[in-house]
Amino acid sequence: MTILQTRINARSPEFALNRTTLLKQVEELRMLLSIVRQGGGPKAQERHTSRGKLLPRERINRLLDSGSPFLEIGQLAAHKVYGEEVPAAGVIAGIGRVEGVECMIIANDATVKGGSYYPLTVKKHLRA
């Protein structure tokens, strides 16, 4: 196999600036995804669990084969689209393994605006 050569100078000031900028953006993305994974937030989660219900991510984890990955899609759907936050468009969607079969899994998140559907919720649901 041919080895591809590069002309990138990892010691150049431009490279260092690009690296710093990209690492900052990656950290911002990680923080945003962390917030999205909280759904409607602690108060809504408490209300949900006080009724004896599992949170949607807990339901998904119980459904998946033990130790198998879950490839979530559309985590940033509806981000900064509406005047209020609608994390992941109120729907968790992704590919996971159930009984050895890879499946598309969709879970509505009632902690996000009481499970209300927004236009992007429907779009994400249909794309899944």
N, CA, C and O atoms as a Tinker XYZ file with bonds, in Angstrom:
   512  protein
     1  N      0.842000   -1.172000    0.000000    73     2
     2  CA     0.000000    0.000000    0.000000    64     1     3
     3  C      0.888000    1.237000    0.000000    63     2     4     5
     4  O      1.884000    1.311000    0.720000    81     3
     5  N      0.504000    2.204000   -0.823000    73     3     6
     6  CA     1.258000    3.442000   -0.939000    64     5     7
     7  C      1.050000    4.314000    0.289000    63     6     8     9
     8  O     -0.076000    4.487000    0.757000    81     7
     9  N      2.125000    4.854000    0.798000    73     7    10
    10  CA     2.043000    5.772000    1.944000    64     9    11
    11  C      1.883000    7.179000    1.404000    63    10    12    13
    12  O      2.691000    7.646000    0.601000    81    11
    13  N      0.844000    7.842000    1.847000    73    11    14
    14  CA     0.606000    9.212000    1.411000    64    13    15
    15  C      1.513000   10.158000    2.182000    63    14    16    17
    16  O      1.644000   10.069000    3.403000    81    15
    17  N      2.126000   11.049000    1.454000    73    15    18
    18  CA     3.001000   12.043000    2.065000    64    17    19
    19  C      2.202000   13.318000    2.310000    63    18    20    21
    20  O      1.231000   13.597000    1.606000    81    19
    21  N      2.614000   14.081000    3.302000    73    19    22
    22  CA     1.927000   15.323000    3.619000    64    21    23
    23  C      2.898000   16.496000    3.548000    63    22    24    25
    24  O      4.106000   16.342000    3.730000    81    23
    25  N      2.345000   17.652000    3.285000    73    23    26
    26  CA     3.144000   18.869000    3.291000    64    25    27
    27  C      2.805000   19.719000    4.518000    63    26    28    29
    28  O      3.263000   20.856000    4.637000    81    27
    29  N      2.017000   19.174000    5.409000    73    27    30
    30  CA     1.617000   19.907000    6.606000    64    29    31
    31  C      2.813000   20.040000    7.541000    63    30    32    33
    32  O      3.513000   19.068000    7.823000    81    31
    33  N      3.026000   21.241000    8.003000    73    31    34
    34  CA     4.095000   21.495000    8.956000    64    33    35
    35  C      3.449000   21.628000   10.336000    63    34    36    37
    36  O      2.872000   22.664000   10.666000    81    35
    37  N      3.553000   20.585000   11.119000    73    35    38
    38  CA     2.922000   20.565000   12.433000    64    37    39
    39  C      3.570000   21.533000   13.418000    63    38    40    41
    40  O      3.081000   21.699000   14.535000    81    39
    41  N      4.647000   22.162000   13.020000    73    39    42
    42  CA     5.325000   23.130000   13.895000    64    41    43
    43  C      5.075000   24.574000   13.473000    63    42    44    45
    44  O      5.604000   25.502000   14.085000    81    43
    45  N      4.272000   24.764000   12.434000    73    43    46
    46  CA     4.023000   26.123000   11.952000    64    45    47
    47  C      3.019000   26.842000   12.846000    63    46    48    49
    48  O      2.202000   26.197000   13.503000    81    47
    49  N      3.075000   28.177000   12.876000    73    47    50
    50  CA     2.108000   28.950000   13.673000    64    49    51
    51  C      0.663000   28.736000   13.195000    63    50    52    53
    52  O     -0.261000   28.713000   14.009000    81    51
    53  N      0.470000   28.583000   11.896000    73    51    54
    54  CA    -0.873000   28.351000   11.353000    64    53    55
    55  C     -1.439000   27.027000   11.860000    63    54    56    57
    56  O     -2.612000   26.943000   12.223000    81    55
    57  N     -0.607000   26.007000   11.881000    73    55    58
    58  CA    -1.034000   24.707000   12.381000    64    57    59
    59  C     -1.416000   24.815000   13.853000    63    58    60    61
    60  O     -2.450000   24.292000   14.267000    81    59
    61  N     -0.591000   25.485000   14.637000    73    59    62
    62  CA    -0.859000   25.632000   16.071000    64    61    63
    63  C     -2.173000   26.378000   16.303000    63    62    64    65
    64  O     -2.957000   26.002000   17.174000    81    63
    65  N     -2.414000   27.440000   15.518000    73    63    66
    66  CA    -3.658000   28.196000   15.648000    64    65    67
    67  C     -4.863000   27.336000   15.263000    63    66    68    69
    68  O     -5.874000   27.326000   15.965000    81    67
    69  N     -4.749000   26.619000   14.151000    73    67    70
    70  CA    -5.842000   25.736000   13.722000    64    69    71
    71  C     -6.120000   24.675000   14.773000    63    70    72    73
    72  O     -7.278000   24.377000   15.065000    81    71
    73  N     -5.077000   24.108000   15.337000    73    71    74
    74  CA    -5.229000   23.068000   16.354000    64    73    75
    75  C     -5.937000   23.611000   17.586000    63    74    76    77
    76  O     -6.861000   22.984000   18.103000    81    75
    77  N     -5.510000   24.763000   18.049000    73    75    78
    78  CA    -6.113000   25.393000   19.228000    64    77    79
    79  C     -7.595000   25.701000   18.979000    63    78    80    81
    80  O     -8.450000   25.430000   19.822000    81    79
    81  N     -7.875000   26.270000   17.810000    73    79    82
    82  CA    -9.248000   26.612000   17.453000    64    81    83
    83  C    -10.121000   25.364000   17.394000    63    82    84    85
    84  O    -11.232000   25.352000   17.926000    81    83
    85  N     -9.625000   24.326000   16.754000    73    83    86
    86  CA   -10.396000   23.098000   16.626000    64    85    87
    87  C    -10.624000   22.429000   17.975000    63    86    88    89
    88  O    -11.724000   21.947000   18.248000    81    87
    89  N     -9.605000   22.392000   18.817000    73    87    90
    90  CA    -9.771000   21.781000   20.143000    64    89    91
    91  C    -10.808000   22.535000   20.976000    63    90    92    93
    92  O    -11.562000   21.927000   21.736000    81    91
    93  N    -10.842000   23.851000   20.829000    73    91    94
    94  CA   -11.849000   24.659000   21.531000    64    93    95
    95  C    -13.243000   24.307000   21.025000    63    94    96    97
    96  O    -14.171000   24.158000   21.819000    81    95
    97  N    -13.394000   24.174000   19.717000    73    95    98
    98  CA   -14.691000   23.822000   19.138000    64    97    99
    99  C    -15.125000   22.420000   19.552000    63    98   100   101
   100  O    -16.307000   22.193000   19.814000    81    99
   101  N    -14.197000   21.491000   19.615000    73    99   102
   102  CA   -14.514000   20.128000   20.053000    64   101   103
   103  C    -15.006000   20.148000   21.499000    63   102   104   105
   104  O    -15.966000   19.455000   21.833000    81   103
   105  N    -14.367000   20.925000   22.346000    73   103   106
   106  CA   -14.786000   21.029000   23.739000    64   105   107
   107  C    -16.177000   21.656000   23.853000    63   106   108   109
   108  O    -16.994000   21.215000   24.661000    81   107
   109  N    -16.443000   22.680000   23.045000    73   107   110
   110  CA   -17.777000   23.296000   23.038000    64   109   111
   111  C    -18.831000   22.296000   22.594000    63   110   112   113
   112  O    -19.926000   22.260000   23.154000    81   111
   113  N    -18.513000   21.481000   21.592000    73   111   114
   114  CA   -19.442000   20.458000   21.126000    64   113   115
   115  C    -19.698000   19.423000   22.213000    63   114   116   117
   116  O    -20.842000   19.023000   22.432000    81   115
   117  N    -18.659000   18.992000   22.885000    73   115   118
   118  CA   -18.825000   18.028000   23.983000    64   117   119
   119  C    -19.720000   18.583000   25.078000    63   118   120   121
   120  O    -20.578000   17.873000   25.603000    81   119
   121  N    -19.524000   19.846000   25.424000    73   119   122
   122  CA   -20.356000   20.463000   26.462000    64   121   123
   123  C    -21.805000   20.553000   26.001000    63   122   124   125
   124  O    -22.717000   20.285000   26.784000    81   123
   125  N    -22.031000   20.920000   24.756000    73   123   126
   126  CA   -23.382000   21.018000   24.214000    64   125   127
   127  C    -24.066000   19.652000   24.205000    63   126   128   129
   128  O    -25.231000   19.540000   24.584000    81   127
   129  N    -23.348000   18.617000   23.775000    73   127   130
   130  CA   -23.923000   17.266000   23.763000    64   129   131
   131  C    -24.224000   16.788000   25.178000    63   130   132   133
   132  O    -25.196000   16.063000   25.393000    81   131
   133  N    -23.413000   17.181000   26.128000    73   131   134
   134  CA   -23.669000   16.836000   27.526000    64   133   135
   135  C    -24.985000   17.451000   27.995000    63   134   136   137
   136  O    -25.769000   16.806000   28.692000    81   135
   137  N    -25.216000   18.692000   27.611000    73   135   138
   138  CA   -26.472000   19.367000   27.967000    64   137   139
   139  C    -27.653000   18.692000   27.269000    63   138   140   141
   140  O    -28.696000   18.472000   27.884000    81   139
   141  N    -27.491000   18.367000   25.996000    73   139   142
   142  CA   -28.562000   17.715000   25.234000    64   141   143
   143  C    -28.939000   16.381000   25.874000    63   142   144   145
   144  O    -30.118000   16.031000   25.926000    81   143
   145  N    -27.945000   15.634000   26.361000    73   143   146
   146  CA   -28.214000   14.327000   26.966000    64   145   147
   147  C    -29.024000   14.431000   28.258000    63   146   148   149
   148  O    -29.563000   13.433000   28.736000    81   147
   149  N    -29.110000   15.629000   28.818000    73   147   150
   150  CA   -29.911000   15.820000   30.030000    64   149   151
   151  C    -31.390000   16.000000   29.715000    63   150   152   153
   152  O    -32.211000   16.103000   30.626000    81   151
   153  N    -31.733000   16.037000   28.437000    73   151   154
   154  CA   -33.136000   16.188000   28.057000    64   153   155
   155  C    -33.707000   17.497000   28.563000    63   154   156   157
   156  O    -33.126000   18.560000   28.342000    81   155
   157  N    -34.836000   17.425000   29.238000    73   155   158
   158  CA   -35.514000   18.614000   29.735000    64   157   159
   159  C    -34.917000   19.191000   30.998000    63   158   160   161
   160  O    -35.423000   20.185000   31.519000    81   159
   161  N    -33.849000   18.590000   31.504000    73   159   162
   162  CA   -33.180000   19.112000   32.689000    64   161   163
   163  C    -33.556000   18.376000   33.963000    63   162   164   165
   164  O    -34.462000   17.543000   33.962000    81   163
   165  N    -32.859000   18.683000   35.050000    73   163   166
   166  CA   -33.036000   17.960000   36.316000    64   165   167
   167  C    -34.459000   17.999000   36.874000    63   166   168   169
   168  O    -34.957000   16.989000   37.371000    81   167
   169  N    -35.112000   19.152000   36.795000    73   167   170
   170  CA   -36.471000   19.267000   37.347000    64   169   171
   171  C    -37.450000   18.359000   36.595000    63   170   172   173
   172  O    -38.251000   17.656000   37.211000    81   171
   173  N    -37.378000   18.380000   35.274000    73   171   174
   174  CA   -38.259000   17.531000   34.462000    64   173   175
   175  C    -37.927000   16.059000   34.657000    63   174   176   177
   176  O    -38.826000   15.218000   34.671000    81   175
   177  N    -36.648000   15.740000   34.808000    73   175   178
   178  CA   -36.253000   14.351000   35.045000    64   177   179
   179  C    -36.787000   13.859000   36.390000    63   178   180   181
   180  O    -37.258000   12.728000   36.504000    81   179
   181  N    -36.709000   14.714000   37.395000    73   179   182
   182  CA   -37.206000   14.352000   38.725000    64   181   183
   183  C    -38.717000   14.096000   38.679000    63   182   184   185
   184  O    -39.208000   13.125000   39.255000    81   183
   185  N    -39.435000   14.965000   37.997000    73   183   186
   186  CA   -40.882000   14.790000   37.856000    64   185   187
   187  C    -41.185000   13.462000   37.170000    63   186   188   189
   188  O    -42.093000   12.739000   37.580000    81   187
   189  N    -40.435000   13.150000   36.142000    73   187   190
   190  CA   -40.633000   11.922000   35.367000    64   189   191
   191  C    -40.359000   10.675000   36.225000    63   190   192   193
   192  O    -41.167000    9.748000   36.265000    81   191
   193  N    -39.223000   10.673000   36.899000    73   191   194
   194  CA   -38.854000    9.494000   37.698000    64   193   195
   195  C    -39.712000    9.357000   38.953000    63   194   196   197
   196  O    -39.896000    8.248000   39.454000    81   195
   197  N    -40.241000   10.475000   39.469000    73   195   198
   198  CA   -41.103000   10.396000   40.655000    64   197   199
   199  C    -42.413000    9.677000   40.349000    63   198   200   201
   200  O    -43.110000    9.233000   41.261000    81   199
   201  N    -42.737000    9.568000   39.096000    73   199   202
   202  CA   -43.945000    8.848000   38.649000    64   201   203
   203  C    -43.652000    7.380000   38.366000    63   202   204   205
   204  O    -44.496000    6.643000   37.855000    81   203
   205  N    -42.421000    6.972000   38.714000    73   203   206
   206  CA   -42.044000    5.576000   38.514000    64   205   207
   207  C    -41.649000    5.237000   37.091000    63   206   208   209
   208  O    -41.618000    4.064000   36.718000    81   207
   209  N    -41.349000    6.243000   36.297000    73   207   210
   210  CA   -40.995000    6.007000   34.897000    64   209   211
   211  C    -39.489000    6.078000   34.711000    63   210   212   213
   212  O    -38.794000    6.827000   35.398000    81   211
   213  N    -39.003000    5.285000   33.769000    73   211   214
   214  CA   -37.587000    5.346000   33.388000    64   213   215
   215  C    -37.384000    6.493000   32.416000    63   214   216   217
   216  O    -38.264000    6.806000   31.614000    81   215
   217  N    -36.224000    7.114000   32.492000    73   215   218
   218  CA   -35.876000    8.131000   31.510000    64   217   219
   219  C    -35.602000    7.445000   30.175000    63   218   220   221
   220  O    -35.231000    6.271000   30.156000    81   219
   221  N    -35.775000    8.152000   29.060000    73   219   222
   222  CA   -35.634000    7.490000   27.755000    64   221   223
   223  C    -34.265000    6.843000   27.522000    63   222   224   225
   224  O    -34.189000    5.771000   26.921000    81   223
   225  N    -33.209000    7.463000   27.977000    73   223   226
   226  CA   -31.882000    6.864000   27.793000    64   225   227
   227  C    -31.741000    5.603000   28.641000    63   226   228   229
   228  O    -31.032000    4.674000   28.254000    81   227
   229  N    -32.404000    5.564000   29.786000    73   227   230
   230  CA   -32.395000    4.350000   30.611000    64   229   231
   231  C    -33.174000    3.240000   29.903000    63   230   232   233
   232  O    -32.760000    2.081000   29.920000    81   231
   233  N    -34.295000    3.592000   29.286000    73   231   234
   234  CA   -35.075000    2.591000   28.538000    64   233   235
   235  C    -34.255000    2.018000   27.393000    63   234   236   237
   236  O    -34.257000    0.810000   27.158000    81   235
   237  N    -33.554000    2.895000   26.685000    73   235   238
   238  CA   -32.724000    2.437000   25.565000    64   237   239
   239  C    -31.621000    1.522000   26.074000    63   238   240   241
   240  O    -31.373000    0.468000   25.489000    81   239
   241  N    -30.958000    1.912000   27.151000    73   239   242
   242  CA   -29.879000    1.079000   27.698000    64   241   243
   243  C    -30.382000   -0.291000   28.121000    63   242   244   245
   244  O    -29.666000   -1.281000   27.962000    81   243
   245  N    -31.580000   -0.374000   28.650000    73   243   246
   246  CA   -32.136000   -1.680000   29.035000    64   245   247
   247  C    -32.505000   -2.516000   27.823000    63   246   248   249
   248  O    -32.454000   -3.745000   27.869000    81   247
   249  N    -32.875000   -1.852000   26.743000    73   247   250
   250  CA   -33.265000   -2.551000   25.522000    64   249   251
   251  C    -32.070000   -3.139000   24.777000    63   250   252   253
   252  O    -32.145000   -4.233000   24.216000    81   251
   253  N    -30.973000   -2.397000   24.781000    73   251   254
   254  CA   -29.785000   -2.814000   24.016000    64   253   255
   255  C    -29.137000   -4.062000   24.598000    63   254   256   257
   256  O    -29.216000   -4.317000   25.800000    81   255
   257  N    -28.494000   -4.836000   23.728000    73   255   258
   258  CA   -27.683000   -5.954000   24.187000    64   257   259
   259  C    -26.582000   -5.407000   25.092000    63   258   260   261
   260  O    -26.014000   -4.348000   24.825000    81   259
   261  N    -26.292000   -6.124000   26.142000    73   259   262
   262  CA   -25.286000   -5.696000   27.108000    64   261   263
   263  C    -23.942000   -5.434000   26.426000    63   262   264   265
   264  O    -23.426000   -6.279000   25.694000    81   263
   265  N    -23.395000   -4.261000   26.679000    73   263   266
   266  CA   -22.086000   -3.908000   26.143000    64   265   267
   267  C    -22.072000   -3.485000   24.685000    63   266   268   269
   268  O    -21.013000   -3.152000   24.152000    81   267
   269  N    -23.223000   -3.493000   24.033000    73   267   270
   270  CA   -23.247000   -3.108000   22.623000    64   269   271
   271  C    -23.334000   -1.588000   22.493000    63   270   272   273
   272  O    -23.854000   -0.920000   23.387000    81   271
   273  N    -22.836000   -1.046000   21.401000    73   271   274
   274  CA   -22.840000    0.409000   21.226000    64   273   275
   275  C    -24.209000    0.933000   20.790000    63   274   276   277
   276  O    -25.049000    0.183000   20.294000    81   275
   277  N    -24.410000    2.222000   20.983000    73   275   278
   278  CA   -25.599000    2.913000   20.500000    64   277   279
   279  C    -25.118000    4.128000   19.734000    63   278   280   281
   280  O    -24.519000    5.032000   20.315000    81   279
   281  N    -25.372000    4.159000   18.440000    73   279   282
   282  CA   -24.952000    5.263000   17.583000    64   281   283
   283  C    -26.118000    6.232000   17.448000    63   282   284   285
   284  O    -27.015000    6.049000   16.625000    81   283
   285  N    -26.078000    7.259000   18.272000    73   283   286
   286  CA   -27.174000    8.232000   18.275000    64   285   287
   287  C    -27.026000    9.185000   17.104000    63   286   288   289
   288  O    -25.922000    9.603000   16.754000    81   287
   289  N    -28.164000    9.523000   16.502000    73   287   290
   290  CA   -28.171000   10.455000   15.377000    64   289   291
   291  C    -29.030000   11.671000   15.724000    63   290   292   293
   292  O    -29.957000   11.576000   16.528000    81   291
   293  N    -28.723000   12.777000   15.131000    73   291   294
   294  CA   -29.551000   13.974000   15.279000    64   293   295
   295  C    -29.548000   14.581000   16.662000    63   294   296   297
   296  O    -30.552000   15.159000   17.078000    81   295
   297  N    -28.449000   14.468000   17.387000    73   295   298
   298  CA   -28.407000   15.003000   18.748000    64   297   299
   299  C    -28.587000   16.514000   18.777000    63   298   300   301
   300  O    -29.077000   17.057000   19.767000    81   299
   301  N    -28.204000   17.191000   17.723000    73   299   302
   302  CA   -28.315000   18.644000   17.704000    64   301   303
   303  C    -29.538000   19.123000   16.924000    63   302   304   305
   304  O    -29.650000   20.310000   16.616000    81   303
   305  N    -30.452000   18.213000   16.604000    73   303   306
   306  CA   -31.681000   18.606000   15.913000    64   305   307
   307  C    -32.413000   19.638000   16.751000    63   306   308   309
   308  O    -32.534000   19.485000   17.967000    81   307
   309  N    -32.896000   20.677000   16.114000    73   307   310
   310  CA   -33.662000   21.772000   16.721000    64   309   311
   311  C    -32.811000   22.701000   17.583000    63   310   312   313
   312  O    -33.355000   23.560000   18.277000    81   311
   313  N    -31.495000   22.548000   17.552000    73   311   314
   314  CA   -30.631000   23.434000   18.342000    64   313   315
   315  C    -30.697000   24.854000   17.782000    63   314   316   317
   316  O    -30.396000   25.081000   16.610000    81   315
   317  N    -31.085000   25.788000   18.611000    73   315   318
   318  CA   -31.199000   27.208000   18.264000    64   317   319
   319  C    -32.159000   27.469000   17.113000    63   318   320   321
   320  O    -31.998000   28.443000   16.378000    81   319
   321  N    -33.154000   26.607000   16.953000    73   319   322
   322  CA   -34.132000   26.800000   15.888000    64   321   323
   323  C    -35.359000   27.535000   16.422000    63   322   324   325
   324  O    -35.883000   28.440000   15.772000    81   323
   325  N    -35.803000   27.143000   17.588000    73   323   326
   326  CA   -36.990000   27.733000   18.181000    64   325   327
   327  C    -36.564000   28.733000   19.254000    63   326   328   329
   328  O    -35.398000   28.762000   19.647000    81   327
   329  N    -37.481000   29.532000   19.717000    73   327   330
   330  CA   -37.172000   30.529000   20.733000    64   329   331
   331  C    -36.830000   29.930000   22.077000    63   330   332   333
   332  O    -36.362000   30.637000   22.969000    81   331
   333  N    -37.051000   28.644000   22.238000    73   331   334
   334  CA   -36.747000   27.932000   23.475000    64   333   335
   335  C    -35.941000   26.683000   23.130000    63   334   336   337
   336  O    -35.944000   26.228000   21.986000    81   335
   337  N    -35.268000   26.146000   24.104000    73   335   338
   338  CA   -34.459000   24.945000   23.860000    64   337   339
   339  C    -35.352000   23.719000   23.747000    63   338   340   341
   340  O    -36.258000   23.521000   24.556000    81   339
   341  N    -35.092000   22.907000   22.749000    73   339   342
   342  CA   -35.788000   21.648000   22.525000    64   341   343
   343  C    -34.698000   20.605000   22.267000    63   342   344   345
   344  O    -34.458000   20.234000   21.118000    81   343
   345  N    -34.031000   20.126000   23.334000    73   343   346
   346  CA   -32.881000   19.231000   23.159000    64   345   347
   347  C    -33.198000   18.003000   22.294000    63   346   348   349
   348  O    -34.144000   17.260000   22.556000    81   347
   349  N    -32.379000   17.821000   21.265000    73   347   350
   350  CA   -32.489000   16.680000   20.342000    64   349   351
   351  C    -33.866000   16.595000   19.698000    63   350   352   353
   352  O    -34.294000   15.520000   19.278000    81   351
   353  N    -34.557000   17.725000   19.619000    73   351   354
   354  CA   -35.919000   17.806000   19.068000    64   353   355
   355  C    -36.901000   16.959000   19.877000    63   354   356   357
   356  O    -37.975000   16.609000   19.387000    81   355
   357  N    -36.531000   16.633000   21.109000    73   355   358
   358  CA   -37.431000   15.875000   21.984000    64   357   359
   359  C    -37.508000   14.396000   21.671000    63   358   360   361
   360  O    -38.362000   13.693000   22.211000    81   359
   361  N    -36.624000   13.908000   20.802000    73   359   362
   362  CA   -36.630000   12.496000   20.403000    64   361   363
   363  C    -35.196000   11.981000   20.372000    63   362   364   365
   364  O    -34.307000   12.629000   19.818000    81   363
   365  N    -34.978000   10.822000   20.964000    73   363   366
   366  CA   -33.679000   10.165000   20.897000    64   365   367
   367  C    -33.785000    9.093000   19.824000    63   366   368   369
   368  O    -34.668000    8.238000   19.879000    81   367
   369  N    -32.895000    9.138000   18.859000    73   367   370
   370  CA   -32.911000    8.163000   17.770000    64   369   371
   371  C    -31.496000    7.673000   17.528000    63   370   372   373
   372  O    -30.532000    8.431000   17.641000    81   371
   373  N    -31.387000    6.407000   17.197000    73   371   374
   374  CA   -30.071000    5.865000   16.901000    64   373   375
   375  C    -30.121000    4.401000   16.535000    63   374   376   377
   376  O    -31.180000    3.773000   16.528000    81   375
   377  N    -28.964000    3.879000   16.234000    73   375   378
   378  CA   -28.831000    2.475000   15.841000    64   377   379
   379  C    -28.209000    1.714000   17.002000    63   378   380   381
   380  O    -27.178000    2.110000   17.545000    81   379
   381  N    -28.853000    0.622000   17.368000    73   379   382
   382  CA   -28.352000   -0.210000   18.454000    64   381   383
   383  C    -28.619000   -1.670000   18.175000    63   382   384   385
   384  O    -29.382000   -2.009000   17.270000    81   383
   385  N    -27.997000   -2.529000   18.946000    73   383   386
   386  CA   -28.130000   -3.971000   18.768000    64   385   387
   387  C    -29.070000   -4.540000   19.820000    63   386   388   389
   388  O    -28.859000   -4.365000   21.020000    81   387
   389  N    -30.121000   -5.232000   19.348000    73   387   390
   390  CA   -31.105000   -5.875000   20.220000    64   389   391
   391  C    -31.205000   -7.340000   19.807000    63   390   392   393
   392  O    -31.548000   -7.651000   18.666000    81   391
   393  N    -30.904000   -8.232000   20.742000    73   391   394
   394  CA   -30.923000   -9.675000   20.456000    64   393   395
   395  C    -30.051000  -10.007000   19.246000    63   394   396   397
   396  O    -30.382000  -10.880000   18.443000    81   395
   397  N    -28.925000   -9.289000   19.134000    73   395   398
   398  CA   -27.978000   -9.558000   18.060000    64   397   399
   399  C    -28.319000   -8.920000   16.728000    63   398   400   401
   400  O    -27.584000   -9.097000   15.757000    81   399
   401  N    -29.420000   -8.179000   16.659000    73   399   402
   402  CA   -29.853000   -7.559000   15.409000    64   401   403
   403  C    -29.717000   -6.043000   15.533000    63   402   404   405
   404  O    -30.181000   -5.450000   16.507000    81   403
   405  N    -29.080000   -5.423000   14.545000    73   403   406
   406  CA   -28.970000   -3.969000   14.564000    64   405   407
   407  C    -30.317000   -3.365000   14.185000    63   406   408   409
   408  O    -30.914000   -3.731000   13.173000    81   407
   409  N    -30.785000   -2.433000   15.013000    73   407   410
   410  CA   -32.120000   -1.852000   14.860000    64   409   411
   411  C    -32.056000   -0.330000   14.972000    63   410   412   413
   412  O    -31.157000    0.227000   15.602000    81   411
   413  N    -33.025000    0.324000   14.347000    73   411   414
   414  CA   -33.214000    1.755000   14.570000    64   413   415
   415  C    -34.110000    1.877000   15.790000    63   414   416   417
   416  O    -35.191000    1.292000   15.841000    81   415
   417  N    -33.657000    2.634000   16.760000    73   415   418
   418  CA   -34.387000    2.792000   18.016000    64   417   419
   419  C    -34.791000    4.260000   18.146000    63   418   420   421
   420  O    -33.977000    5.161000   17.940000    81   419
   421  N    -36.049000    4.483000   18.490000    73   419   422
   422  CA   -36.570000    5.832000   18.678000    64   421   423
   423  C    -37.264000    5.876000   20.031000    63   422   424   425
   424  O    -38.083000    5.013000   20.348000    81   423
   425  N    -36.929000    6.889000   20.826000    73   423   426
   426  CA   -37.574000    7.058000   22.129000    64   425   427
   427  C    -37.965000    8.524000   22.297000    63   426   428   429
   428  O    -37.117000    9.412000   22.214000    81   427
   429  N    -39.232000    8.770000   22.531000    73   427   430
   430  CA   -39.688000   10.123000   22.807000    64   429   431
   431  C    -39.230000   10.510000   24.205000    63   430   432   433
   432  O    -39.258000    9.696000   25.127000    81   431
   433  N    -38.813000   11.750000   24.350000    73   431   434
   434  CA   -38.325000   12.243000   25.640000    64   433   435
   435  C    -39.371000   13.164000   26.253000    63   434   436   437
   436  O    -39.456000   14.340000   25.898000    81   435
   437  N    -40.159000   12.631000   27.165000    73   435   438
   438  CA   -41.230000   13.403000   27.794000    64   437   439
   439  C    -40.691000   14.492000   28.708000    63   438   440   441
   440  O    -41.448000   15.369000   29.124000    81   439
   441  N    -39.402000   14.460000   29.030000    73   439   442
   442  CA   -38.831000   15.522000   29.869000    64   441   443
   443  C    -38.602000   16.796000   29.063000    63   442   444   445
   444  O    -38.350000   17.856000   29.636000    81   443
   445  N    -38.689000   16.700000   27.748000    73   443   446
   446  CA   -38.522000   17.871000   26.877000    64   445   447
   447  C    -39.908000   18.371000   26.499000    63   446   448   449
   448  O    -40.600000   17.761000   25.684000    81   447
   449  N    -40.298000   19.467000   27.091000    73   447   450
   450  CA   -41.591000   20.106000   26.807000    64   449   451
   451  C    -42.760000   19.141000   26.933000    63   450   452   453
   452  O    -43.714000   19.215000   26.158000    81   451
   453  N    -42.691000   18.241000   27.900000    73   451   454
   454  CA   -43.777000   17.298000   28.158000    64   453   455
   455  C    -44.032000   16.333000   27.017000    63   454   456   457
   456  O    -45.115000   15.757000   26.919000    81   455
   457  N    -43.036000   16.149000   26.149000    73   455   458
   458  CA   -43.188000   15.222000   25.022000    64   457   459
   459  C    -43.834000   15.853000   23.808000    63   458   460   461
   460  O    -44.200000   15.151000   22.866000    81   459
   461  N    -43.982000   17.174000   23.817000    73   459   462
   462  CA   -44.593000   17.876000   22.678000    64   461   463
   463  C    -43.790000   17.646000   21.402000    63   462   464   465
   464  O    -42.566000   17.515000   21.431000    81   463
   465  N    -44.503000   17.600000   20.296000    73   463   466
   466  CA   -43.852000   17.464000   18.997000    64   465   467
   467  C    -43.736000   18.831000   18.336000    63   466   468   469
   468  O    -44.691000   19.607000   18.301000    81   467
   469  N    -42.563000   19.103000   17.823000    73   467   470
   470  CA   -42.287000   20.299000   17.047000    64   469   471
   471  C    -42.097000   19.845000   15.602000    63   470   472   473
   472  O    -41.943000   18.648000   15.358000    81   471
   473  N    -42.104000   20.761000   14.644000    73   471   474
   474  CA   -41.868000   20.340000   13.255000    64   473   475
   475  C    -40.578000   19.528000   13.080000    63   474   476   477
   476  O    -40.565000   18.547000   12.336000    81   475
   477  N    -39.502000   19.923000   13.753000    73   475   478
   478  CA   -38.253000   19.166000   13.613000    64   477   479
   479  C    -38.297000   17.831000   14.348000    63   478   480   481
   480  O    -37.533000   16.922000   14.022000    81   479
   481  N    -39.174000   17.703000   15.325000    73   479   482
   482  CA   -39.360000   16.404000   15.982000    64   481   483
   483  C    -39.905000   15.411000   14.962000    63   482   484   485
   484  O    -39.433000   14.279000   14.860000    81   483
   485  N    -40.896000   15.854000   14.218000    73   483   486
   486  CA   -41.504000   14.998000   13.193000    64   485   487
   487  C    -40.481000   14.663000   12.111000    63   486   488   489
   488  O    -40.376000   13.515000   11.681000    81   487
   489  N    -39.735000   15.663000   11.679000    73   487   490
   490  CA   -38.731000   15.440000   10.628000    64   489   491
   491  C    -37.681000   14.430000   11.077000    63   490   492   493
   492  O    -37.310000   13.532000   10.321000    81   491
   493  N    -37.205000   14.580000   12.311000    73   491   494
   494  CA   -36.205000   13.649000   12.833000    64   493   495
   495  C    -36.788000   12.246000   12.944000    63   494   496   497
   496  O    -36.136000   11.264000   12.589000    81   495
   497  N    -38.006000   12.159000   13.432000    73   495   498
   498  CA   -38.686000   10.871000   13.581000    64   497   499
   499  C    -38.824000   10.183000   12.214000    63   498   500   501
   500  O    -38.558000    8.987000   12.091000    81   499
   501  N    -39.230000   10.922000   11.211000    73   499   502
   502  CA   -39.397000   10.347000    9.881000    64   501   503
   503  C    -38.066000    9.937000    9.253000    63   502   504   505
   504  O    -37.994000    8.929000    8.550000    81   503
   505  N    -37.014000   10.716000    9.503000    73   503   506
   506  CA   -35.695000   10.363000    8.959000    64   505   507
   507  C    -35.153000    9.087000    9.572000    63   506   508   509
   508  O    -34.459000    8.312000    8.914000    81   507
   509  N    -35.477000    8.880000   10.833000    73   507   510
   510  CA   -34.981000    7.675000   11.505000    64   509   511
   511  C    -35.641000    6.469000   10.887000    63   510   512
   512  O    -35.373000    5.341000   11.298000    81   511
